[in-house]
Amino acid sequence: MSIKDNEKKHIETLSFFDNWSEKYEYIIEQGYLLPDMPPQYKIEENIIKGCQSTVWLKTEIKDGKLFFHADSNSTITKGIISILIDIFSNNEPDEIVDYDINEFIEKTHLKEQLSPSRANGLLLMIEKIKFNATLFLLKQKK
């Protein structure tokens, strides 16, 4: 599925719920569905700096497409990163770098519903995903 299709899927799912309590339950459930990250990937270089919780993000490339693996020590944060990697994984680096995720943020109202530090963490997670995609693009050009 494309980034747009994955984004749309999560927007529609979150809009299905009547209140934020139910939306948080969905987000937390997404975190529980995220496979555990192997301990060898829970290293300093994979930590997303600036997040309130510890968030690890590992990026790999297969057949020209990026795949993200993540984990967090916080259930809500793990759910958020789970949704983000579902949106962006299995796409080419240039598609990830060029994609504007603001529609997801605006339509879900996620940023407004999170505490300021968690909202900042959301933006940092997106920034790190795009940064890692940029690094892969640069490596391809060498």
DOFI-756439 format. One record per residue: residue in three letters; y, x, z of N, C-alpha, C, CB in turn. Coordinates in Angstrom, 2 decimals. Glycine has a CB too. Layout:
<atoms>
+-------+---------+---------+---------+---------+---------+---------+---------+---------+---------+---------+---------+---------+
: bamar :    n.py :    n.px :    n.pz :   ca.py :   ca.px :   ca.pz :    c.py :    c.px :    c.pz :   cb.py :   cb.px :   cb.pz :
+-------+---------+---------+---------+---------+---------+---------+---------+---------+---------+---------+---------+---------+
:   ALA :       Y :       X :       Z :       Y :       X :       Z :       Y :       X :       Z :       Y :       X :       Z :
...
+-------+---------+---------+---------+---------+---------+---------+---------+---------+---------+---------+---------+---------+
</atoms>
This chain:
<atoms>
+-------+---------+---------+---------+---------+---------+---------+---------+---------+---------+---------+---------+---------+
: bamar :    n.py :    n.px :    n.pz :   ca.py :   ca.px :   ca.pz :    c.py :    c.px :    c.pz :   cb.py :   cb.px :   cb.pz :
+-------+---------+---------+---------+---------+---------+---------+---------+---------+---------+---------+---------+---------+
:   MET :   -1.19 :    0.84 :    0.00 :    0.00 :    0.00 :    0.00 :    1.24 :    0.88 :    0.00 :    0.00 :   -0.96 :    1.22 :
:   SER :    2.29 :    0.39 :   -0.61 :    3.54 :    1.13 :   -0.66 :    4.26 :    1.05 :    0.69 :    4.45 :    0.59 :   -1.79 :
:   ILE :    5.25 :    1.89 :    0.85 :    6.06 :    1.85 :    2.08 :    6.67 :    0.46 :    2.23 :    7.17 :    2.95 :    2.05 :
:   LYS :    7.21 :   -0.06 :    1.14 :    7.85 :   -1.39 :    1.17 :    6.85 :   -2.46 :    1.60 :    8.44 :   -1.74 :   -0.21 :
:   ASP :    5.64 :   -2.42 :    1.07 :    4.61 :   -3.41 :    1.44 :    4.24 :   -3.31 :    2.91 :    3.36 :   -3.23 :    0.57 :
:   ASN :    4.08 :   -2.07 :    3.39 :    3.74 :   -1.87 :    4.80 :    4.88 :   -2.33 :    5.71 :    3.42 :   -0.39 :    5.07 :
:   GLU :    6.10 :   -2.00 :    5.31 :    7.27 :   -2.43 :    6.08 :    7.33 :   -3.96 :    6.14 :    8.57 :   -1.86 :    5.45 :
:   LYS :    7.15 :   -4.59 :    5.00 :    7.21 :   -6.06 :    4.92 :    6.14 :   -6.69 :    5.82 :    7.02 :   -6.52 :    3.46 :
:   LYS :    4.95 :   -6.12 :    5.83 :    3.86 :   -6.62 :    6.66 :    4.27 :   -6.65 :    8.14 :    2.60 :   -5.75 :    6.47 :
:   HIS :    4.89 :   -5.57 :    8.60 :    5.29 :   -5.51 :   10.01 :    6.50 :   -6.41 :   10.30 :    5.61 :   -4.07 :   10.40 :
:   ILE :    7.42 :   -6.52 :    9.35 :    8.56 :   -7.43 :    9.53 :    8.05 :   -8.86 :    9.67 :    9.55 :   -7.32 :    8.34 :
:   GLU :    7.15 :   -9.26 :    8.77 :    6.61 :  -10.62 :    8.81 :    5.83 :  -10.88 :   10.10 :    5.71 :  -10.88 :    7.60 :
:   THR :    5.04 :   -9.92 :   10.51 :    4.26 :  -10.10 :   11.74 :    5.17 :  -10.24 :   12.94 :    3.30 :   -8.92 :   11.94 :
:   LEU :    6.16 :   -9.37 :   13.06 :    7.07 :   -9.46 :   14.21 :    7.91 :  -10.74 :   14.18 :    8.00 :   -8.24 :   14.23 :
:   SER :    8.24 :  -11.23 :   13.00 :    9.03 :  -12.47 :   12.92 :    8.21 :  -13.70 :   13.28 :    9.62 :  -12.63 :   11.51 :
:   PHE :    6.90 :  -13.57 :   13.25 :    6.00 :  -14.67 :   13.60 :    6.12 :  -15.05 :   15.08 :    4.56 :  -14.29 :   13.27 :
:   PHE :    6.41 :  -14.07 :   15.93 :    6.47 :  -14.31 :   17.37 :    7.78 :  -14.96 :   17.77 :    6.27 :  -13.01 :   18.14 :
:   ASP :    7.70 :  -15.87 :   18.74 :    8.87 :  -16.64 :   19.15 :    9.82 :  -15.89 :   20.07 :    8.42 :  -17.88 :   19.83 :
:   ASN :    9.30 :  -14.96 :   20.84 :   10.17 :  -14.28 :   21.81 :    9.81 :  -12.80 :   21.89 :   10.06 :  -14.93 :   23.21 :
:   TRP :   10.68 :  -12.05 :   22.56 :   10.48 :  -10.61 :   22.61 :    9.32 :  -10.20 :   23.49 :   11.72 :   -9.94 :   23.10 :
:   SER :    8.95 :  -11.00 :   24.42 :    7.78 :  -10.70 :   25.23 :    6.54 :  -10.62 :   24.34 :    7.59 :  -11.77 :   26.34 :
:   GLU :    6.40 :  -11.58 :   23.43 :    5.28 :  -11.59 :   22.49 :    5.37 :  -10.43 :   21.50 :    5.23 :  -12.92 :   21.74 :
:   LYS :    6.58 :  -10.10 :   21.07 :    6.76 :   -8.98 :   20.15 :    6.38 :   -7.67 :   20.82 :    8.21 :   -8.92 :   19.64 :
:   TYR :    6.77 :   -7.51 :   22.08 :    6.39 :   -6.30 :   22.81 :    4.88 :   -6.21 :   22.96 :    7.06 :   -6.27 :   24.20 :
:   GLU :    4.22 :   -7.34 :   23.20 :    2.76 :   -7.35 :   23.30 :    2.14 :   -6.86 :   22.00 :    2.24 :   -8.77 :   23.65 :
:   TYR :    2.67 :   -7.32 :   20.86 :    2.19 :   -6.87 :   19.56 :    2.39 :   -5.36 :   19.39 :    2.90 :   -7.64 :   18.42 :
:   ILE :    3.57 :   -4.89 :   19.74 :    3.88 :   -3.46 :   19.60 :    2.93 :   -2.64 :   20.46 :    5.35 :   -3.17 :   19.99 :
:   ILE :    2.73 :   -3.07 :   21.70 :    1.81 :   -2.36 :   22.60 :    0.39 :   -2.39 :   22.05 :    1.85 :   -2.98 :   24.01 :
:   GLU :   -0.02 :   -3.52 :   21.51 :   -1.36 :   -3.64 :   20.90 :   -1.53 :   -2.64 :   19.76 :   -1.59 :   -5.08 :   20.38 :
:   GLN :   -0.47 :   -2.45 :   18.96 :   -0.53 :   -1.48 :   17.86 :   -0.78 :   -0.08 :   18.41 :    0.77 :   -1.50 :   17.04 :
:   GLY :   -0.20 :    0.22 :   19.57 :   -0.43 :    1.51 :   20.20 :   -1.87 :    1.68 :   20.64 :    0.49 :    1.68 :   21.39 :
:   TYR :   -2.46 :    0.61 :   21.16 :   -3.87 :    0.68 :   21.58 :   -4.80 :    0.87 :   20.37 :   -4.26 :   -0.59 :   22.35 :
:   LEU :   -4.39 :    0.39 :   19.21 :   -5.20 :    0.53 :   18.00 :   -5.10 :    1.93 :   17.38 :   -4.78 :   -0.50 :   16.98 :
:   LEU :   -4.08 :    2.67 :   17.79 :   -3.88 :    4.02 :   17.25 :   -4.97 :    4.95 :   17.77 :   -2.47 :    4.55 :   17.64 :
:   PRO :   -5.69 :    5.62 :   16.87 :   -6.73 :    6.54 :   17.33 :   -6.14 :    7.64 :   18.21 :   -7.47 :    7.17 :   16.13 :
:   ASP :   -6.90 :    8.06 :   19.21 :   -6.44 :    9.15 :   20.07 :   -6.25 :   10.41 :   19.24 :   -7.44 :    9.40 :   21.21 :
:   MET :   -5.19 :   11.12 :   19.56 :   -4.91 :   12.38 :   18.87 :   -5.74 :   13.48 :   19.55 :   -3.37 :   12.72 :   18.91 :
:   PRO :   -6.44 :   14.28 :   18.76 :   -7.20 :   15.37 :   19.36 :   -6.28 :   16.31 :   20.15 :   -7.94 :   16.16 :   18.27 :
:   PRO :   -6.77 :   16.82 :   21.26 :   -5.94 :   17.67 :   22.14 :   -5.33 :   18.88 :   21.43 :   -6.76 :   18.15 :   23.32 :
:   GLN :   -6.02 :   19.43 :   20.43 :   -5.49 :   20.61 :   19.75 :   -4.21 :   20.31 :   18.97 :   -6.54 :   21.18 :   18.81 :
:   TYR :   -3.91 :   19.03 :   18.73 :   -2.67 :   18.67 :   18.04 :   -1.54 :   18.33 :   19.02 :   -2.92 :   17.48 :   17.12 :
:   LYS :   -1.87 :   18.20 :   20.29 :   -0.85 :   17.91 :   21.30 :   -0.24 :   19.23 :   21.77 :   -1.47 :   17.12 :   22.51 :
:   ILE :    0.50 :   19.81 :   20.84 :    1.13 :   21.11 :   21.08 :    2.64 :   20.98 :   20.92 :    0.57 :   22.19 :   20.12 :
:   GLU :    3.33 :   21.96 :   21.40 :    4.79 :   21.96 :   21.42 :    5.40 :   21.70 :   20.03 :    5.30 :   23.29 :   21.94 :
:   GLU :    4.86 :   22.31 :   19.00 :    5.46 :   22.16 :   17.67 :    5.32 :   20.74 :   17.11 :    4.82 :   23.14 :   16.70 :
:   ASN :    4.43 :   19.93 :   17.67 :    4.26 :   18.55 :   17.21 :    5.02 :   17.53 :   18.07 :    2.78 :   18.20 :   17.21 :
:   ILE :    5.72 :   17.99 :   19.09 :    6.49 :   17.08 :   19.94 :    7.79 :   16.70 :   19.23 :    6.79 :   17.73 :   21.33 :
:   ILE :    8.12 :   15.42 :   19.27 :    9.40 :   14.96 :   18.74 :   10.43 :   15.14 :   19.84 :    9.32 :   13.45 :   18.25 :
:   LYS :   11.33 :   16.06 :   19.63 :   12.33 :   16.41 :   20.64 :   13.37 :   15.30 :   20.79 :   13.03 :   17.72 :   20.26 :
:   GLY :   13.74 :   15.02 :   22.04 :   14.80 :   14.07 :   22.33 :   14.31 :   12.69 :   22.72 :   15.67 :   13.95 :   21.16 :
:   CYS :   13.02 :   12.42 :   22.55 :   12.48 :   11.12 :   22.95 :   12.34 :   11.07 :   24.47 :   11.11 :   10.85 :   22.27 :
:   GLN :   12.55 :    9.90 :   25.03 :   12.40 :    9.71 :   26.47 :   10.97 :   10.01 :   26.90 :   12.80 :    8.26 :   26.86 :
:   SER :   10.01 :    9.53 :   26.14 :    8.59 :    9.78 :   26.38 :    8.16 :   10.96 :   25.52 :    7.73 :    8.51 :   26.07 :
:   THR :    7.02 :   11.52 :   25.84 :    6.48 :   12.58 :   24.98 :    5.79 :   11.91 :   23.79 :    5.48 :   13.51 :   25.77 :
:   VAL :    6.19 :   12.33 :   22.60 :    5.62 :   11.81 :   21.36 :    5.21 :   13.01 :   20.51 :    6.63 :   10.88 :   20.59 :
:   TRP :    3.94 :   13.00 :   20.09 :    3.43 :   14.04 :   19.21 :    3.27 :   13.45 :   17.82 :    2.08 :   14.62 :   19.73 :
:   LEU :    3.62 :   14.23 :   16.81 :    3.47 :   13.81 :   15.42 :    2.88 :   14.96 :   14.63 :    4.83 :   13.34 :   14.81 :
:   LYS :    1.72 :   14.73 :   14.06 :    1.04 :   15.72 :   13.20 :    1.06 :   15.17 :   11.78 :   -0.44 :   16.02 :   13.69 :
:   THR :    1.41 :   16.01 :   10.84 :    1.50 :   15.60 :    9.44 :    0.56 :   16.45 :    8.60 :    2.96 :   15.71 :    8.92 :
:   GLU :   -0.17 :   15.79 :    7.72 :   -1.03 :   16.53 :    6.79 :   -0.91 :   15.93 :    5.40 :   -2.51 :   16.51 :    7.28 :
:   ILE :   -1.25 :   16.73 :    4.42 :   -1.18 :   16.28 :    3.04 :   -2.59 :   16.28 :    2.44 :   -0.22 :   17.17 :    2.20 :
:   LYS :   -2.89 :   15.20 :    1.74 :   -4.17 :   15.06 :    1.03 :   -3.87 :   14.44 :   -0.33 :   -5.21 :   14.19 :    1.84 :
:   ASP :   -4.28 :   15.11 :   -1.36 :   -4.10 :   14.62 :   -2.73 :   -2.65 :   14.23 :   -3.01 :   -5.00 :   13.43 :   -2.97 :
:   GLY :   -1.72 :   15.03 :   -2.50 :   -0.30 :   14.80 :   -2.77 :    0.36 :   13.74 :   -1.91 :   -0.13 :   14.44 :   -4.17 :
:   LYS :   -0.38 :   13.17 :   -0.97 :    0.18 :   12.12 :   -0.10 :    0.15 :   12.60 :    1.35 :   -0.61 :   10.79 :   -0.26 :
:   LEU :    1.15 :   12.15 :    2.10 :    1.23 :   12.54 :    3.51 :    0.55 :   11.51 :    4.40 :    2.69 :   12.70 :    3.93 :
:   PHE :   -0.08 :   12.02 :    5.42 :   -0.73 :   11.20 :    6.44 :   -0.23 :   11.67 :    7.79 :   -2.29 :   11.28 :    6.35 :
:   PHE :    0.13 :   10.73 :    8.62 :    0.69 :   11.04 :    9.93 :   -0.28 :   10.62 :   11.01 :    2.05 :   10.35 :   10.13 :
:   HIS :   -0.36 :   11.47 :   12.03 :   -1.17 :   11.18 :   13.21 :   -0.23 :   11.34 :   14.39 :   -2.44 :   12.13 :   13.33 :
:   ALA :   -0.31 :   10.43 :   15.34 :    0.64 :   10.47 :   16.44 :    0.00 :   10.00 :   17.74 :    1.85 :    9.62 :   16.12 :
:   ASP :    0.71 :   10.29 :   18.81 :    0.30 :    9.83 :   20.13 :    1.54 :    9.88 :   21.01 :   -0.88 :   10.70 :   20.72 :
:   SER :    1.47 :    9.19 :   22.13 :    2.55 :    9.20 :   23.10 :    1.98 :    8.94 :   24.48 :    3.64 :    8.16 :   22.75 :
:   ASN :    2.70 :    9.37 :   25.49 :    2.28 :    9.11 :   26.86 :    2.86 :    7.80 :   27.39 :    2.70 :   10.26 :   27.77 :
:   SER :    3.48 :    7.01 :   26.53 :    4.06 :    5.71 :   26.89 :    3.49 :    4.65 :   25.96 :    5.63 :    5.75 :   26.80 :
:   THR :    3.07 :    3.52 :   26.51 :    2.43 :    2.49 :   25.68 :    3.38 :    1.89 :   24.65 :    1.88 :    1.39 :   26.56 :
:   ILE :    4.61 :    1.59 :   25.03 :    5.54 :    0.98 :   24.08 :    5.91 :    1.99 :   22.98 :    6.82 :    0.48 :   24.81 :
:   THR :    6.11 :    3.23 :   23.37 :    6.45 :    4.26 :   22.39 :    5.27 :    4.53 :   21.46 :    6.87 :    5.56 :   23.10 :
:   LYS :    4.07 :    4.52 :   22.01 :    2.87 :    4.71 :   21.18 :    2.76 :    3.58 :   20.16 :    1.60 :    4.77 :   22.06 :
:   GLY :    3.11 :    2.36 :   20.57 :    3.10 :    1.23 :   19.64 :    4.13 :    1.38 :   18.54 :    3.34 :   -0.05 :   20.38 :
:   ILE :    5.31 :    1.86 :   18.90 :    6.37 :    2.04 :   17.90 :    5.98 :    3.11 :   16.89 :    7.70 :    2.42 :   18.59 :
:   ILE :    5.50 :    4.26 :   17.38 :    5.13 :    5.33 :   16.44 :    3.93 :    4.90 :   15.60 :    4.82 :    6.63 :   17.20 :
:   SER :    3.05 :    4.09 :   16.17 :    1.91 :    3.57 :   15.41 :    2.38 :    2.74 :   14.22 :    1.00 :    2.73 :   16.33 :
:   ILE :    3.35 :    1.88 :   14.45 :    3.91 :    1.05 :   13.37 :    4.59 :    1.94 :   12.32 :    4.91 :    0.01 :   13.93 :
:   LEU :    5.36 :    2.91 :   12.78 :    6.07 :    3.78 :   11.84 :    5.10 :    4.59 :   10.97 :    6.99 :    4.74 :   12.60 :
:   ILE :    4.04 :    5.13 :   11.58 :    3.12 :    5.91 :   10.75 :    2.31 :    5.02 :    9.83 :    2.19 :    6.75 :   11.63 :
:   ASP :    2.09 :    3.77 :   10.24 :    1.43 :    2.83 :    9.33 :    2.32 :    2.54 :    8.12 :    1.08 :    1.51 :   10.07 :
:   ILE :    3.61 :    2.44 :    8.36 :    4.55 :    2.18 :    7.27 :    4.61 :    3.36 :    6.29 :    5.95 :    1.89 :    7.83 :
:   PHE :    4.67 :    4.58 :    6.83 :    4.92 :    5.75 :    5.98 :    3.68 :    6.48 :    5.47 :    5.75 :    6.70 :    6.71 :
:   SER :    2.55 :    6.41 :    6.17 :    1.37 :    7.18 :    5.77 :    0.83 :    6.75 :    4.40 :    0.26 :    7.04 :    6.81 :
:   ASN :    0.17 :    7.71 :    3.77 :   -0.49 :    7.49 :    2.48 :    0.53 :    7.28 :    1.35 :   -1.42 :    6.28 :    2.56 :
:   ASN :    1.65 :    8.00 :    1.47 :    2.67 :    7.97 :    0.43 :    3.11 :    9.40 :    0.13 :    3.88 :    7.10 :    0.86 :
:   GLU :    3.69 :    9.59 :   -1.04 :    4.14 :   10.90 :   -1.45 :    5.38 :   11.31 :   -0.68 :    4.41 :   10.93 :   -2.96 :
:   PRO :    5.55 :   12.62 :   -0.43 :    6.68 :   13.08 :    0.37 :    8.05 :   12.60 :   -0.14 :    6.68 :   14.57 :    0.41 :
:   ASP :    8.26 :   12.62 :   -1.46 :    9.57 :   12.21 :   -1.98 :    9.83 :   10.72 :   -1.73 :    9.65 :   12.50 :   -3.49 :
:   GLU :    8.78 :    9.90 :   -1.77 :    8.95 :    8.47 :   -1.47 :    9.37 :    8.28 :   -0.02 :    7.64 :    7.70 :   -1.76 :
:   ILE :    8.79 :    9.07 :    0.87 :    9.12 :    8.98 :    2.29 :   10.56 :    9.42 :    2.54 :    8.14 :    9.83 :    3.13 :
:   VAL :   10.92 :   10.55 :    1.95 :   12.28 :   11.08 :    2.14 :   13.32 :   10.09 :    1.62 :   12.43 :   12.43 :    1.42 :
:   ASP :   13.07 :    9.50 :    0.47 :   14.04 :    8.61 :   -0.18 :   14.08 :    7.20 :    0.39 :   13.74 :    8.53 :   -1.65 :
:   TYR :   13.06 :    6.82 :    1.16 :   12.98 :    5.43 :    1.60 :   13.97 :    5.12 :    2.72 :   11.57 :    5.11 :    2.07 :
:   ASP :   14.69 :    4.01 :    2.57 :   15.65 :    3.55 :    3.58 :   14.95 :    2.54 :    4.49 :   16.93 :    2.91 :    2.91 :
:   ILE :   14.69 :    2.93 :    5.70 :   13.96 :    2.11 :    6.66 :   14.89 :    1.15 :    7.42 :   13.21 :    3.00 :    7.65 :
:   ASN :   16.16 :    1.14 :    7.09 :   17.12 :    0.30 :    7.81 :   16.80 :   -1.18 :    7.76 :   18.50 :    0.53 :    7.27 :
:   GLU :   16.19 :   -1.64 :    6.67 :   15.83 :   -3.05 :    6.59 :   14.85 :   -3.42 :    7.70 :   15.22 :   -3.38 :    5.20 :
:   PHE :   13.88 :   -2.55 :    7.93 :   12.92 :   -2.77 :    9.01 :   13.64 :   -2.85 :   10.36 :   11.85 :   -1.65 :    9.04 :
:   ILE :   14.52 :   -1.91 :   10.61 :   15.24 :   -1.87 :   11.88 :   16.11 :   -3.11 :   12.04 :   16.11 :   -0.60 :   11.98 :
:   GLU :   16.81 :   -3.50 :   10.98 :   17.70 :   -4.66 :   11.04 :   16.94 :   -5.97 :   11.17 :   18.58 :   -4.71 :    9.81 :
:   LYS :   15.92 :   -6.17 :   10.34 :   15.22 :   -7.45 :   10.33 :   14.36 :   -7.67 :   11.57 :   14.35 :   -7.54 :    9.10 :
:   THR :   13.88 :   -6.61 :   12.17 :   13.07 :   -6.77 :   13.38 :   13.93 :   -6.81 :   14.64 :   12.05 :   -5.64 :   13.50 :
:   HIS :   15.18 :   -6.36 :   14.53 :   16.09 :   -6.27 :   15.67 :   15.52 :   -5.37 :   16.76 :   16.38 :   -7.66 :   16.24 :
:   LEU :   14.64 :   -4.49 :   16.36 :   13.97 :   -3.63 :   17.32 :   14.95 :   -2.72 :   18.05 :   12.92 :   -2.79 :   16.61 :
:   LYS :   15.86 :   -2.13 :   17.33 :   16.81 :   -1.19 :   17.94 :   17.63 :   -1.87 :   19.04 :   17.75 :   -0.61 :   16.88 :
:   GLU :   18.03 :   -3.13 :   18.81 :   18.84 :   -3.83 :   19.80 :   18.03 :   -4.23 :   21.03 :   19.45 :   -5.07 :   19.17 :
:   GLN :   16.72 :   -4.41 :   20.87 :   15.88 :   -4.87 :   21.97 :   15.36 :   -3.73 :   22.85 :   14.71 :   -5.65 :   21.41 :
:   LEU :   15.48 :   -2.52 :   22.37 :   15.02 :   -1.37 :   23.14 :   16.15 :   -0.86 :   24.03 :   14.52 :   -0.26 :   22.22 :
:   SER :   15.77 :   -0.18 :   25.09 :   16.79 :    0.49 :   25.92 :   17.47 :    1.53 :   25.02 :   16.15 :    1.16 :   27.21 :
:   PRO :   18.69 :    1.94 :   25.37 :   19.38 :    2.92 :   24.53 :   18.57 :    4.20 :   24.30 :   20.71 :    3.28 :   25.17 :
:   SER :   17.87 :    4.67 :   25.33 :   17.09 :    5.90 :   25.15 :   15.89 :    5.67 :   24.24 :   16.63 :    6.44 :   26.50 :
:   ARG :   15.25 :    4.50 :   24.32 :   14.12 :    4.20 :   23.43 :   14.62 :    3.95 :   21.99 :   13.34 :    2.96 :   23.95 :
:   ALA :   15.78 :    3.31 :   21.85 :   16.36 :    3.10 :   20.51 :   16.67 :    4.45 :   19.87 :   17.64 :    2.23 :   20.59 :
:   ASN :   17.18 :    5.38 :   20.65 :   17.42 :    6.73 :   20.15 :   16.10 :    7.38 :   19.76 :   18.14 :    7.59 :   21.22 :
:   GLY :   15.06 :    7.17 :   20.56 :   13.75 :    7.70 :   20.25 :   13.20 :    7.15 :   18.94 :   12.79 :    7.40 :   21.37 :
:   LEU :   13.42 :    5.86 :   18.69 :   13.01 :    5.24 :   17.42 :   13.63 :    5.98 :   16.24 :   13.41 :    3.74 :   17.39 :
:   LEU :   14.93 :    6.23 :   16.33 :   15.62 :    6.93 :   15.25 :   15.13 :    8.37 :   15.11 :   17.13 :    6.92 :   15.49 :
:   LEU :   14.83 :    9.02 :   16.24 :   14.31 :   10.39 :   16.19 :   12.92 :   10.44 :   15.56 :   14.26 :   10.98 :   17.60 :
:   MET :   12.09 :    9.42 :   15.83 :   10.76 :    9.37 :   15.22 :   10.88 :    9.25 :   13.70 :    9.94 :    8.18 :   15.79 :
:   ILE :   11.76 :    8.37 :   13.24 :   11.97 :    8.20 :   11.80 :   12.50 :    9.50 :   11.20 :   12.96 :    7.03 :   11.53 :
:   GLU :   13.45 :   10.10 :   11.88 :   14.04 :   11.36 :   11.41 :   12.97 :   12.45 :   11.29 :   15.16 :   11.82 :   12.36 :
:   LYS :   12.07 :   12.53 :   12.26 :   11.02 :   13.56 :   12.25 :   10.02 :   13.30 :   11.12 :   10.29 :   13.59 :   13.60 :
:   ILE :    9.66 :   12.06 :   10.89 :    8.76 :   11.73 :    9.78 :    9.40 :   12.18 :    8.46 :    8.45 :   10.20 :    9.75 :
:   LYS :   10.67 :   11.87 :    8.27 :   11.36 :   12.24 :    7.04 :   11.55 :   13.76 :    6.95 :   12.72 :   11.53 :    6.97 :
:   PHE :   11.80 :   14.40 :    8.08 :   11.94 :   15.86 :    8.10 :   10.64 :   16.53 :    7.67 :   12.36 :   16.34 :    9.52 :
:   ASN :    9.53 :   16.06 :    8.23 :    8.23 :   16.62 :    7.86 :    7.94 :   16.41 :    6.38 :    7.11 :   16.01 :    8.70 :
:   ALA :    8.31 :   15.26 :    5.85 :    8.13 :   15.00 :    4.42 :    9.00 :   15.97 :    3.60 :    8.50 :   13.53 :    4.07 :
:   THR :   10.19 :   16.24 :    4.05 :   11.08 :   17.18 :    3.38 :   10.46 :   18.58 :    3.37 :   12.45 :   17.21 :    4.08 :
:   LEU :    9.87 :   18.98 :    4.49 :    9.21 :   20.30 :    4.54 :    8.09 :   20.40 :    3.51 :    8.65 :   20.56 :    5.95 :
:   PHE :    7.30 :   19.36 :    3.36 :    6.24 :   19.38 :    2.36 :    6.81 :   19.44 :    0.95 :    5.35 :   18.15 :    2.51 :
:   LEU :    7.93 :   18.77 :    0.72 :    8.57 :   18.85 :   -0.61 :    9.03 :   20.28 :   -0.90 :    9.79 :   17.88 :   -0.68 :
:   LEU :    9.62 :   20.92 :    0.10 :   10.08 :   22.29 :   -0.08 :    8.92 :   23.24 :   -0.34 :   10.86 :   22.75 :    1.15 :
:   LYS :    7.81 :   23.02 :    0.35 :    6.61 :   23.87 :    0.14 :    6.07 :   23.68 :   -1.27 :    5.51 :   23.53 :    1.18 :
:   GLN :    6.15 :   22.46 :   -1.80 :    5.65 :   22.20 :   -3.15 :    6.48 :   22.90 :   -4.21 :    5.63 :   20.70 :   -3.42 :
:   LYS :    7.78 :   23.10 :   -3.93 :    8.68 :   23.69 :   -4.91 :    8.56 :   25.21 :   -4.96 :   10.11 :   23.31 :   -4.59 :
:   LYS :    7.91 :   25.80 :   -3.96 :    7.77 :   27.26 :   -3.93 :    6.75 :   27.75 :   -4.93 :    7.38 :   27.74 :   -2.56 :
+-------+---------+---------+---------+---------+---------+---------+---------+---------+---------+---------+---------+---------+
</atoms>
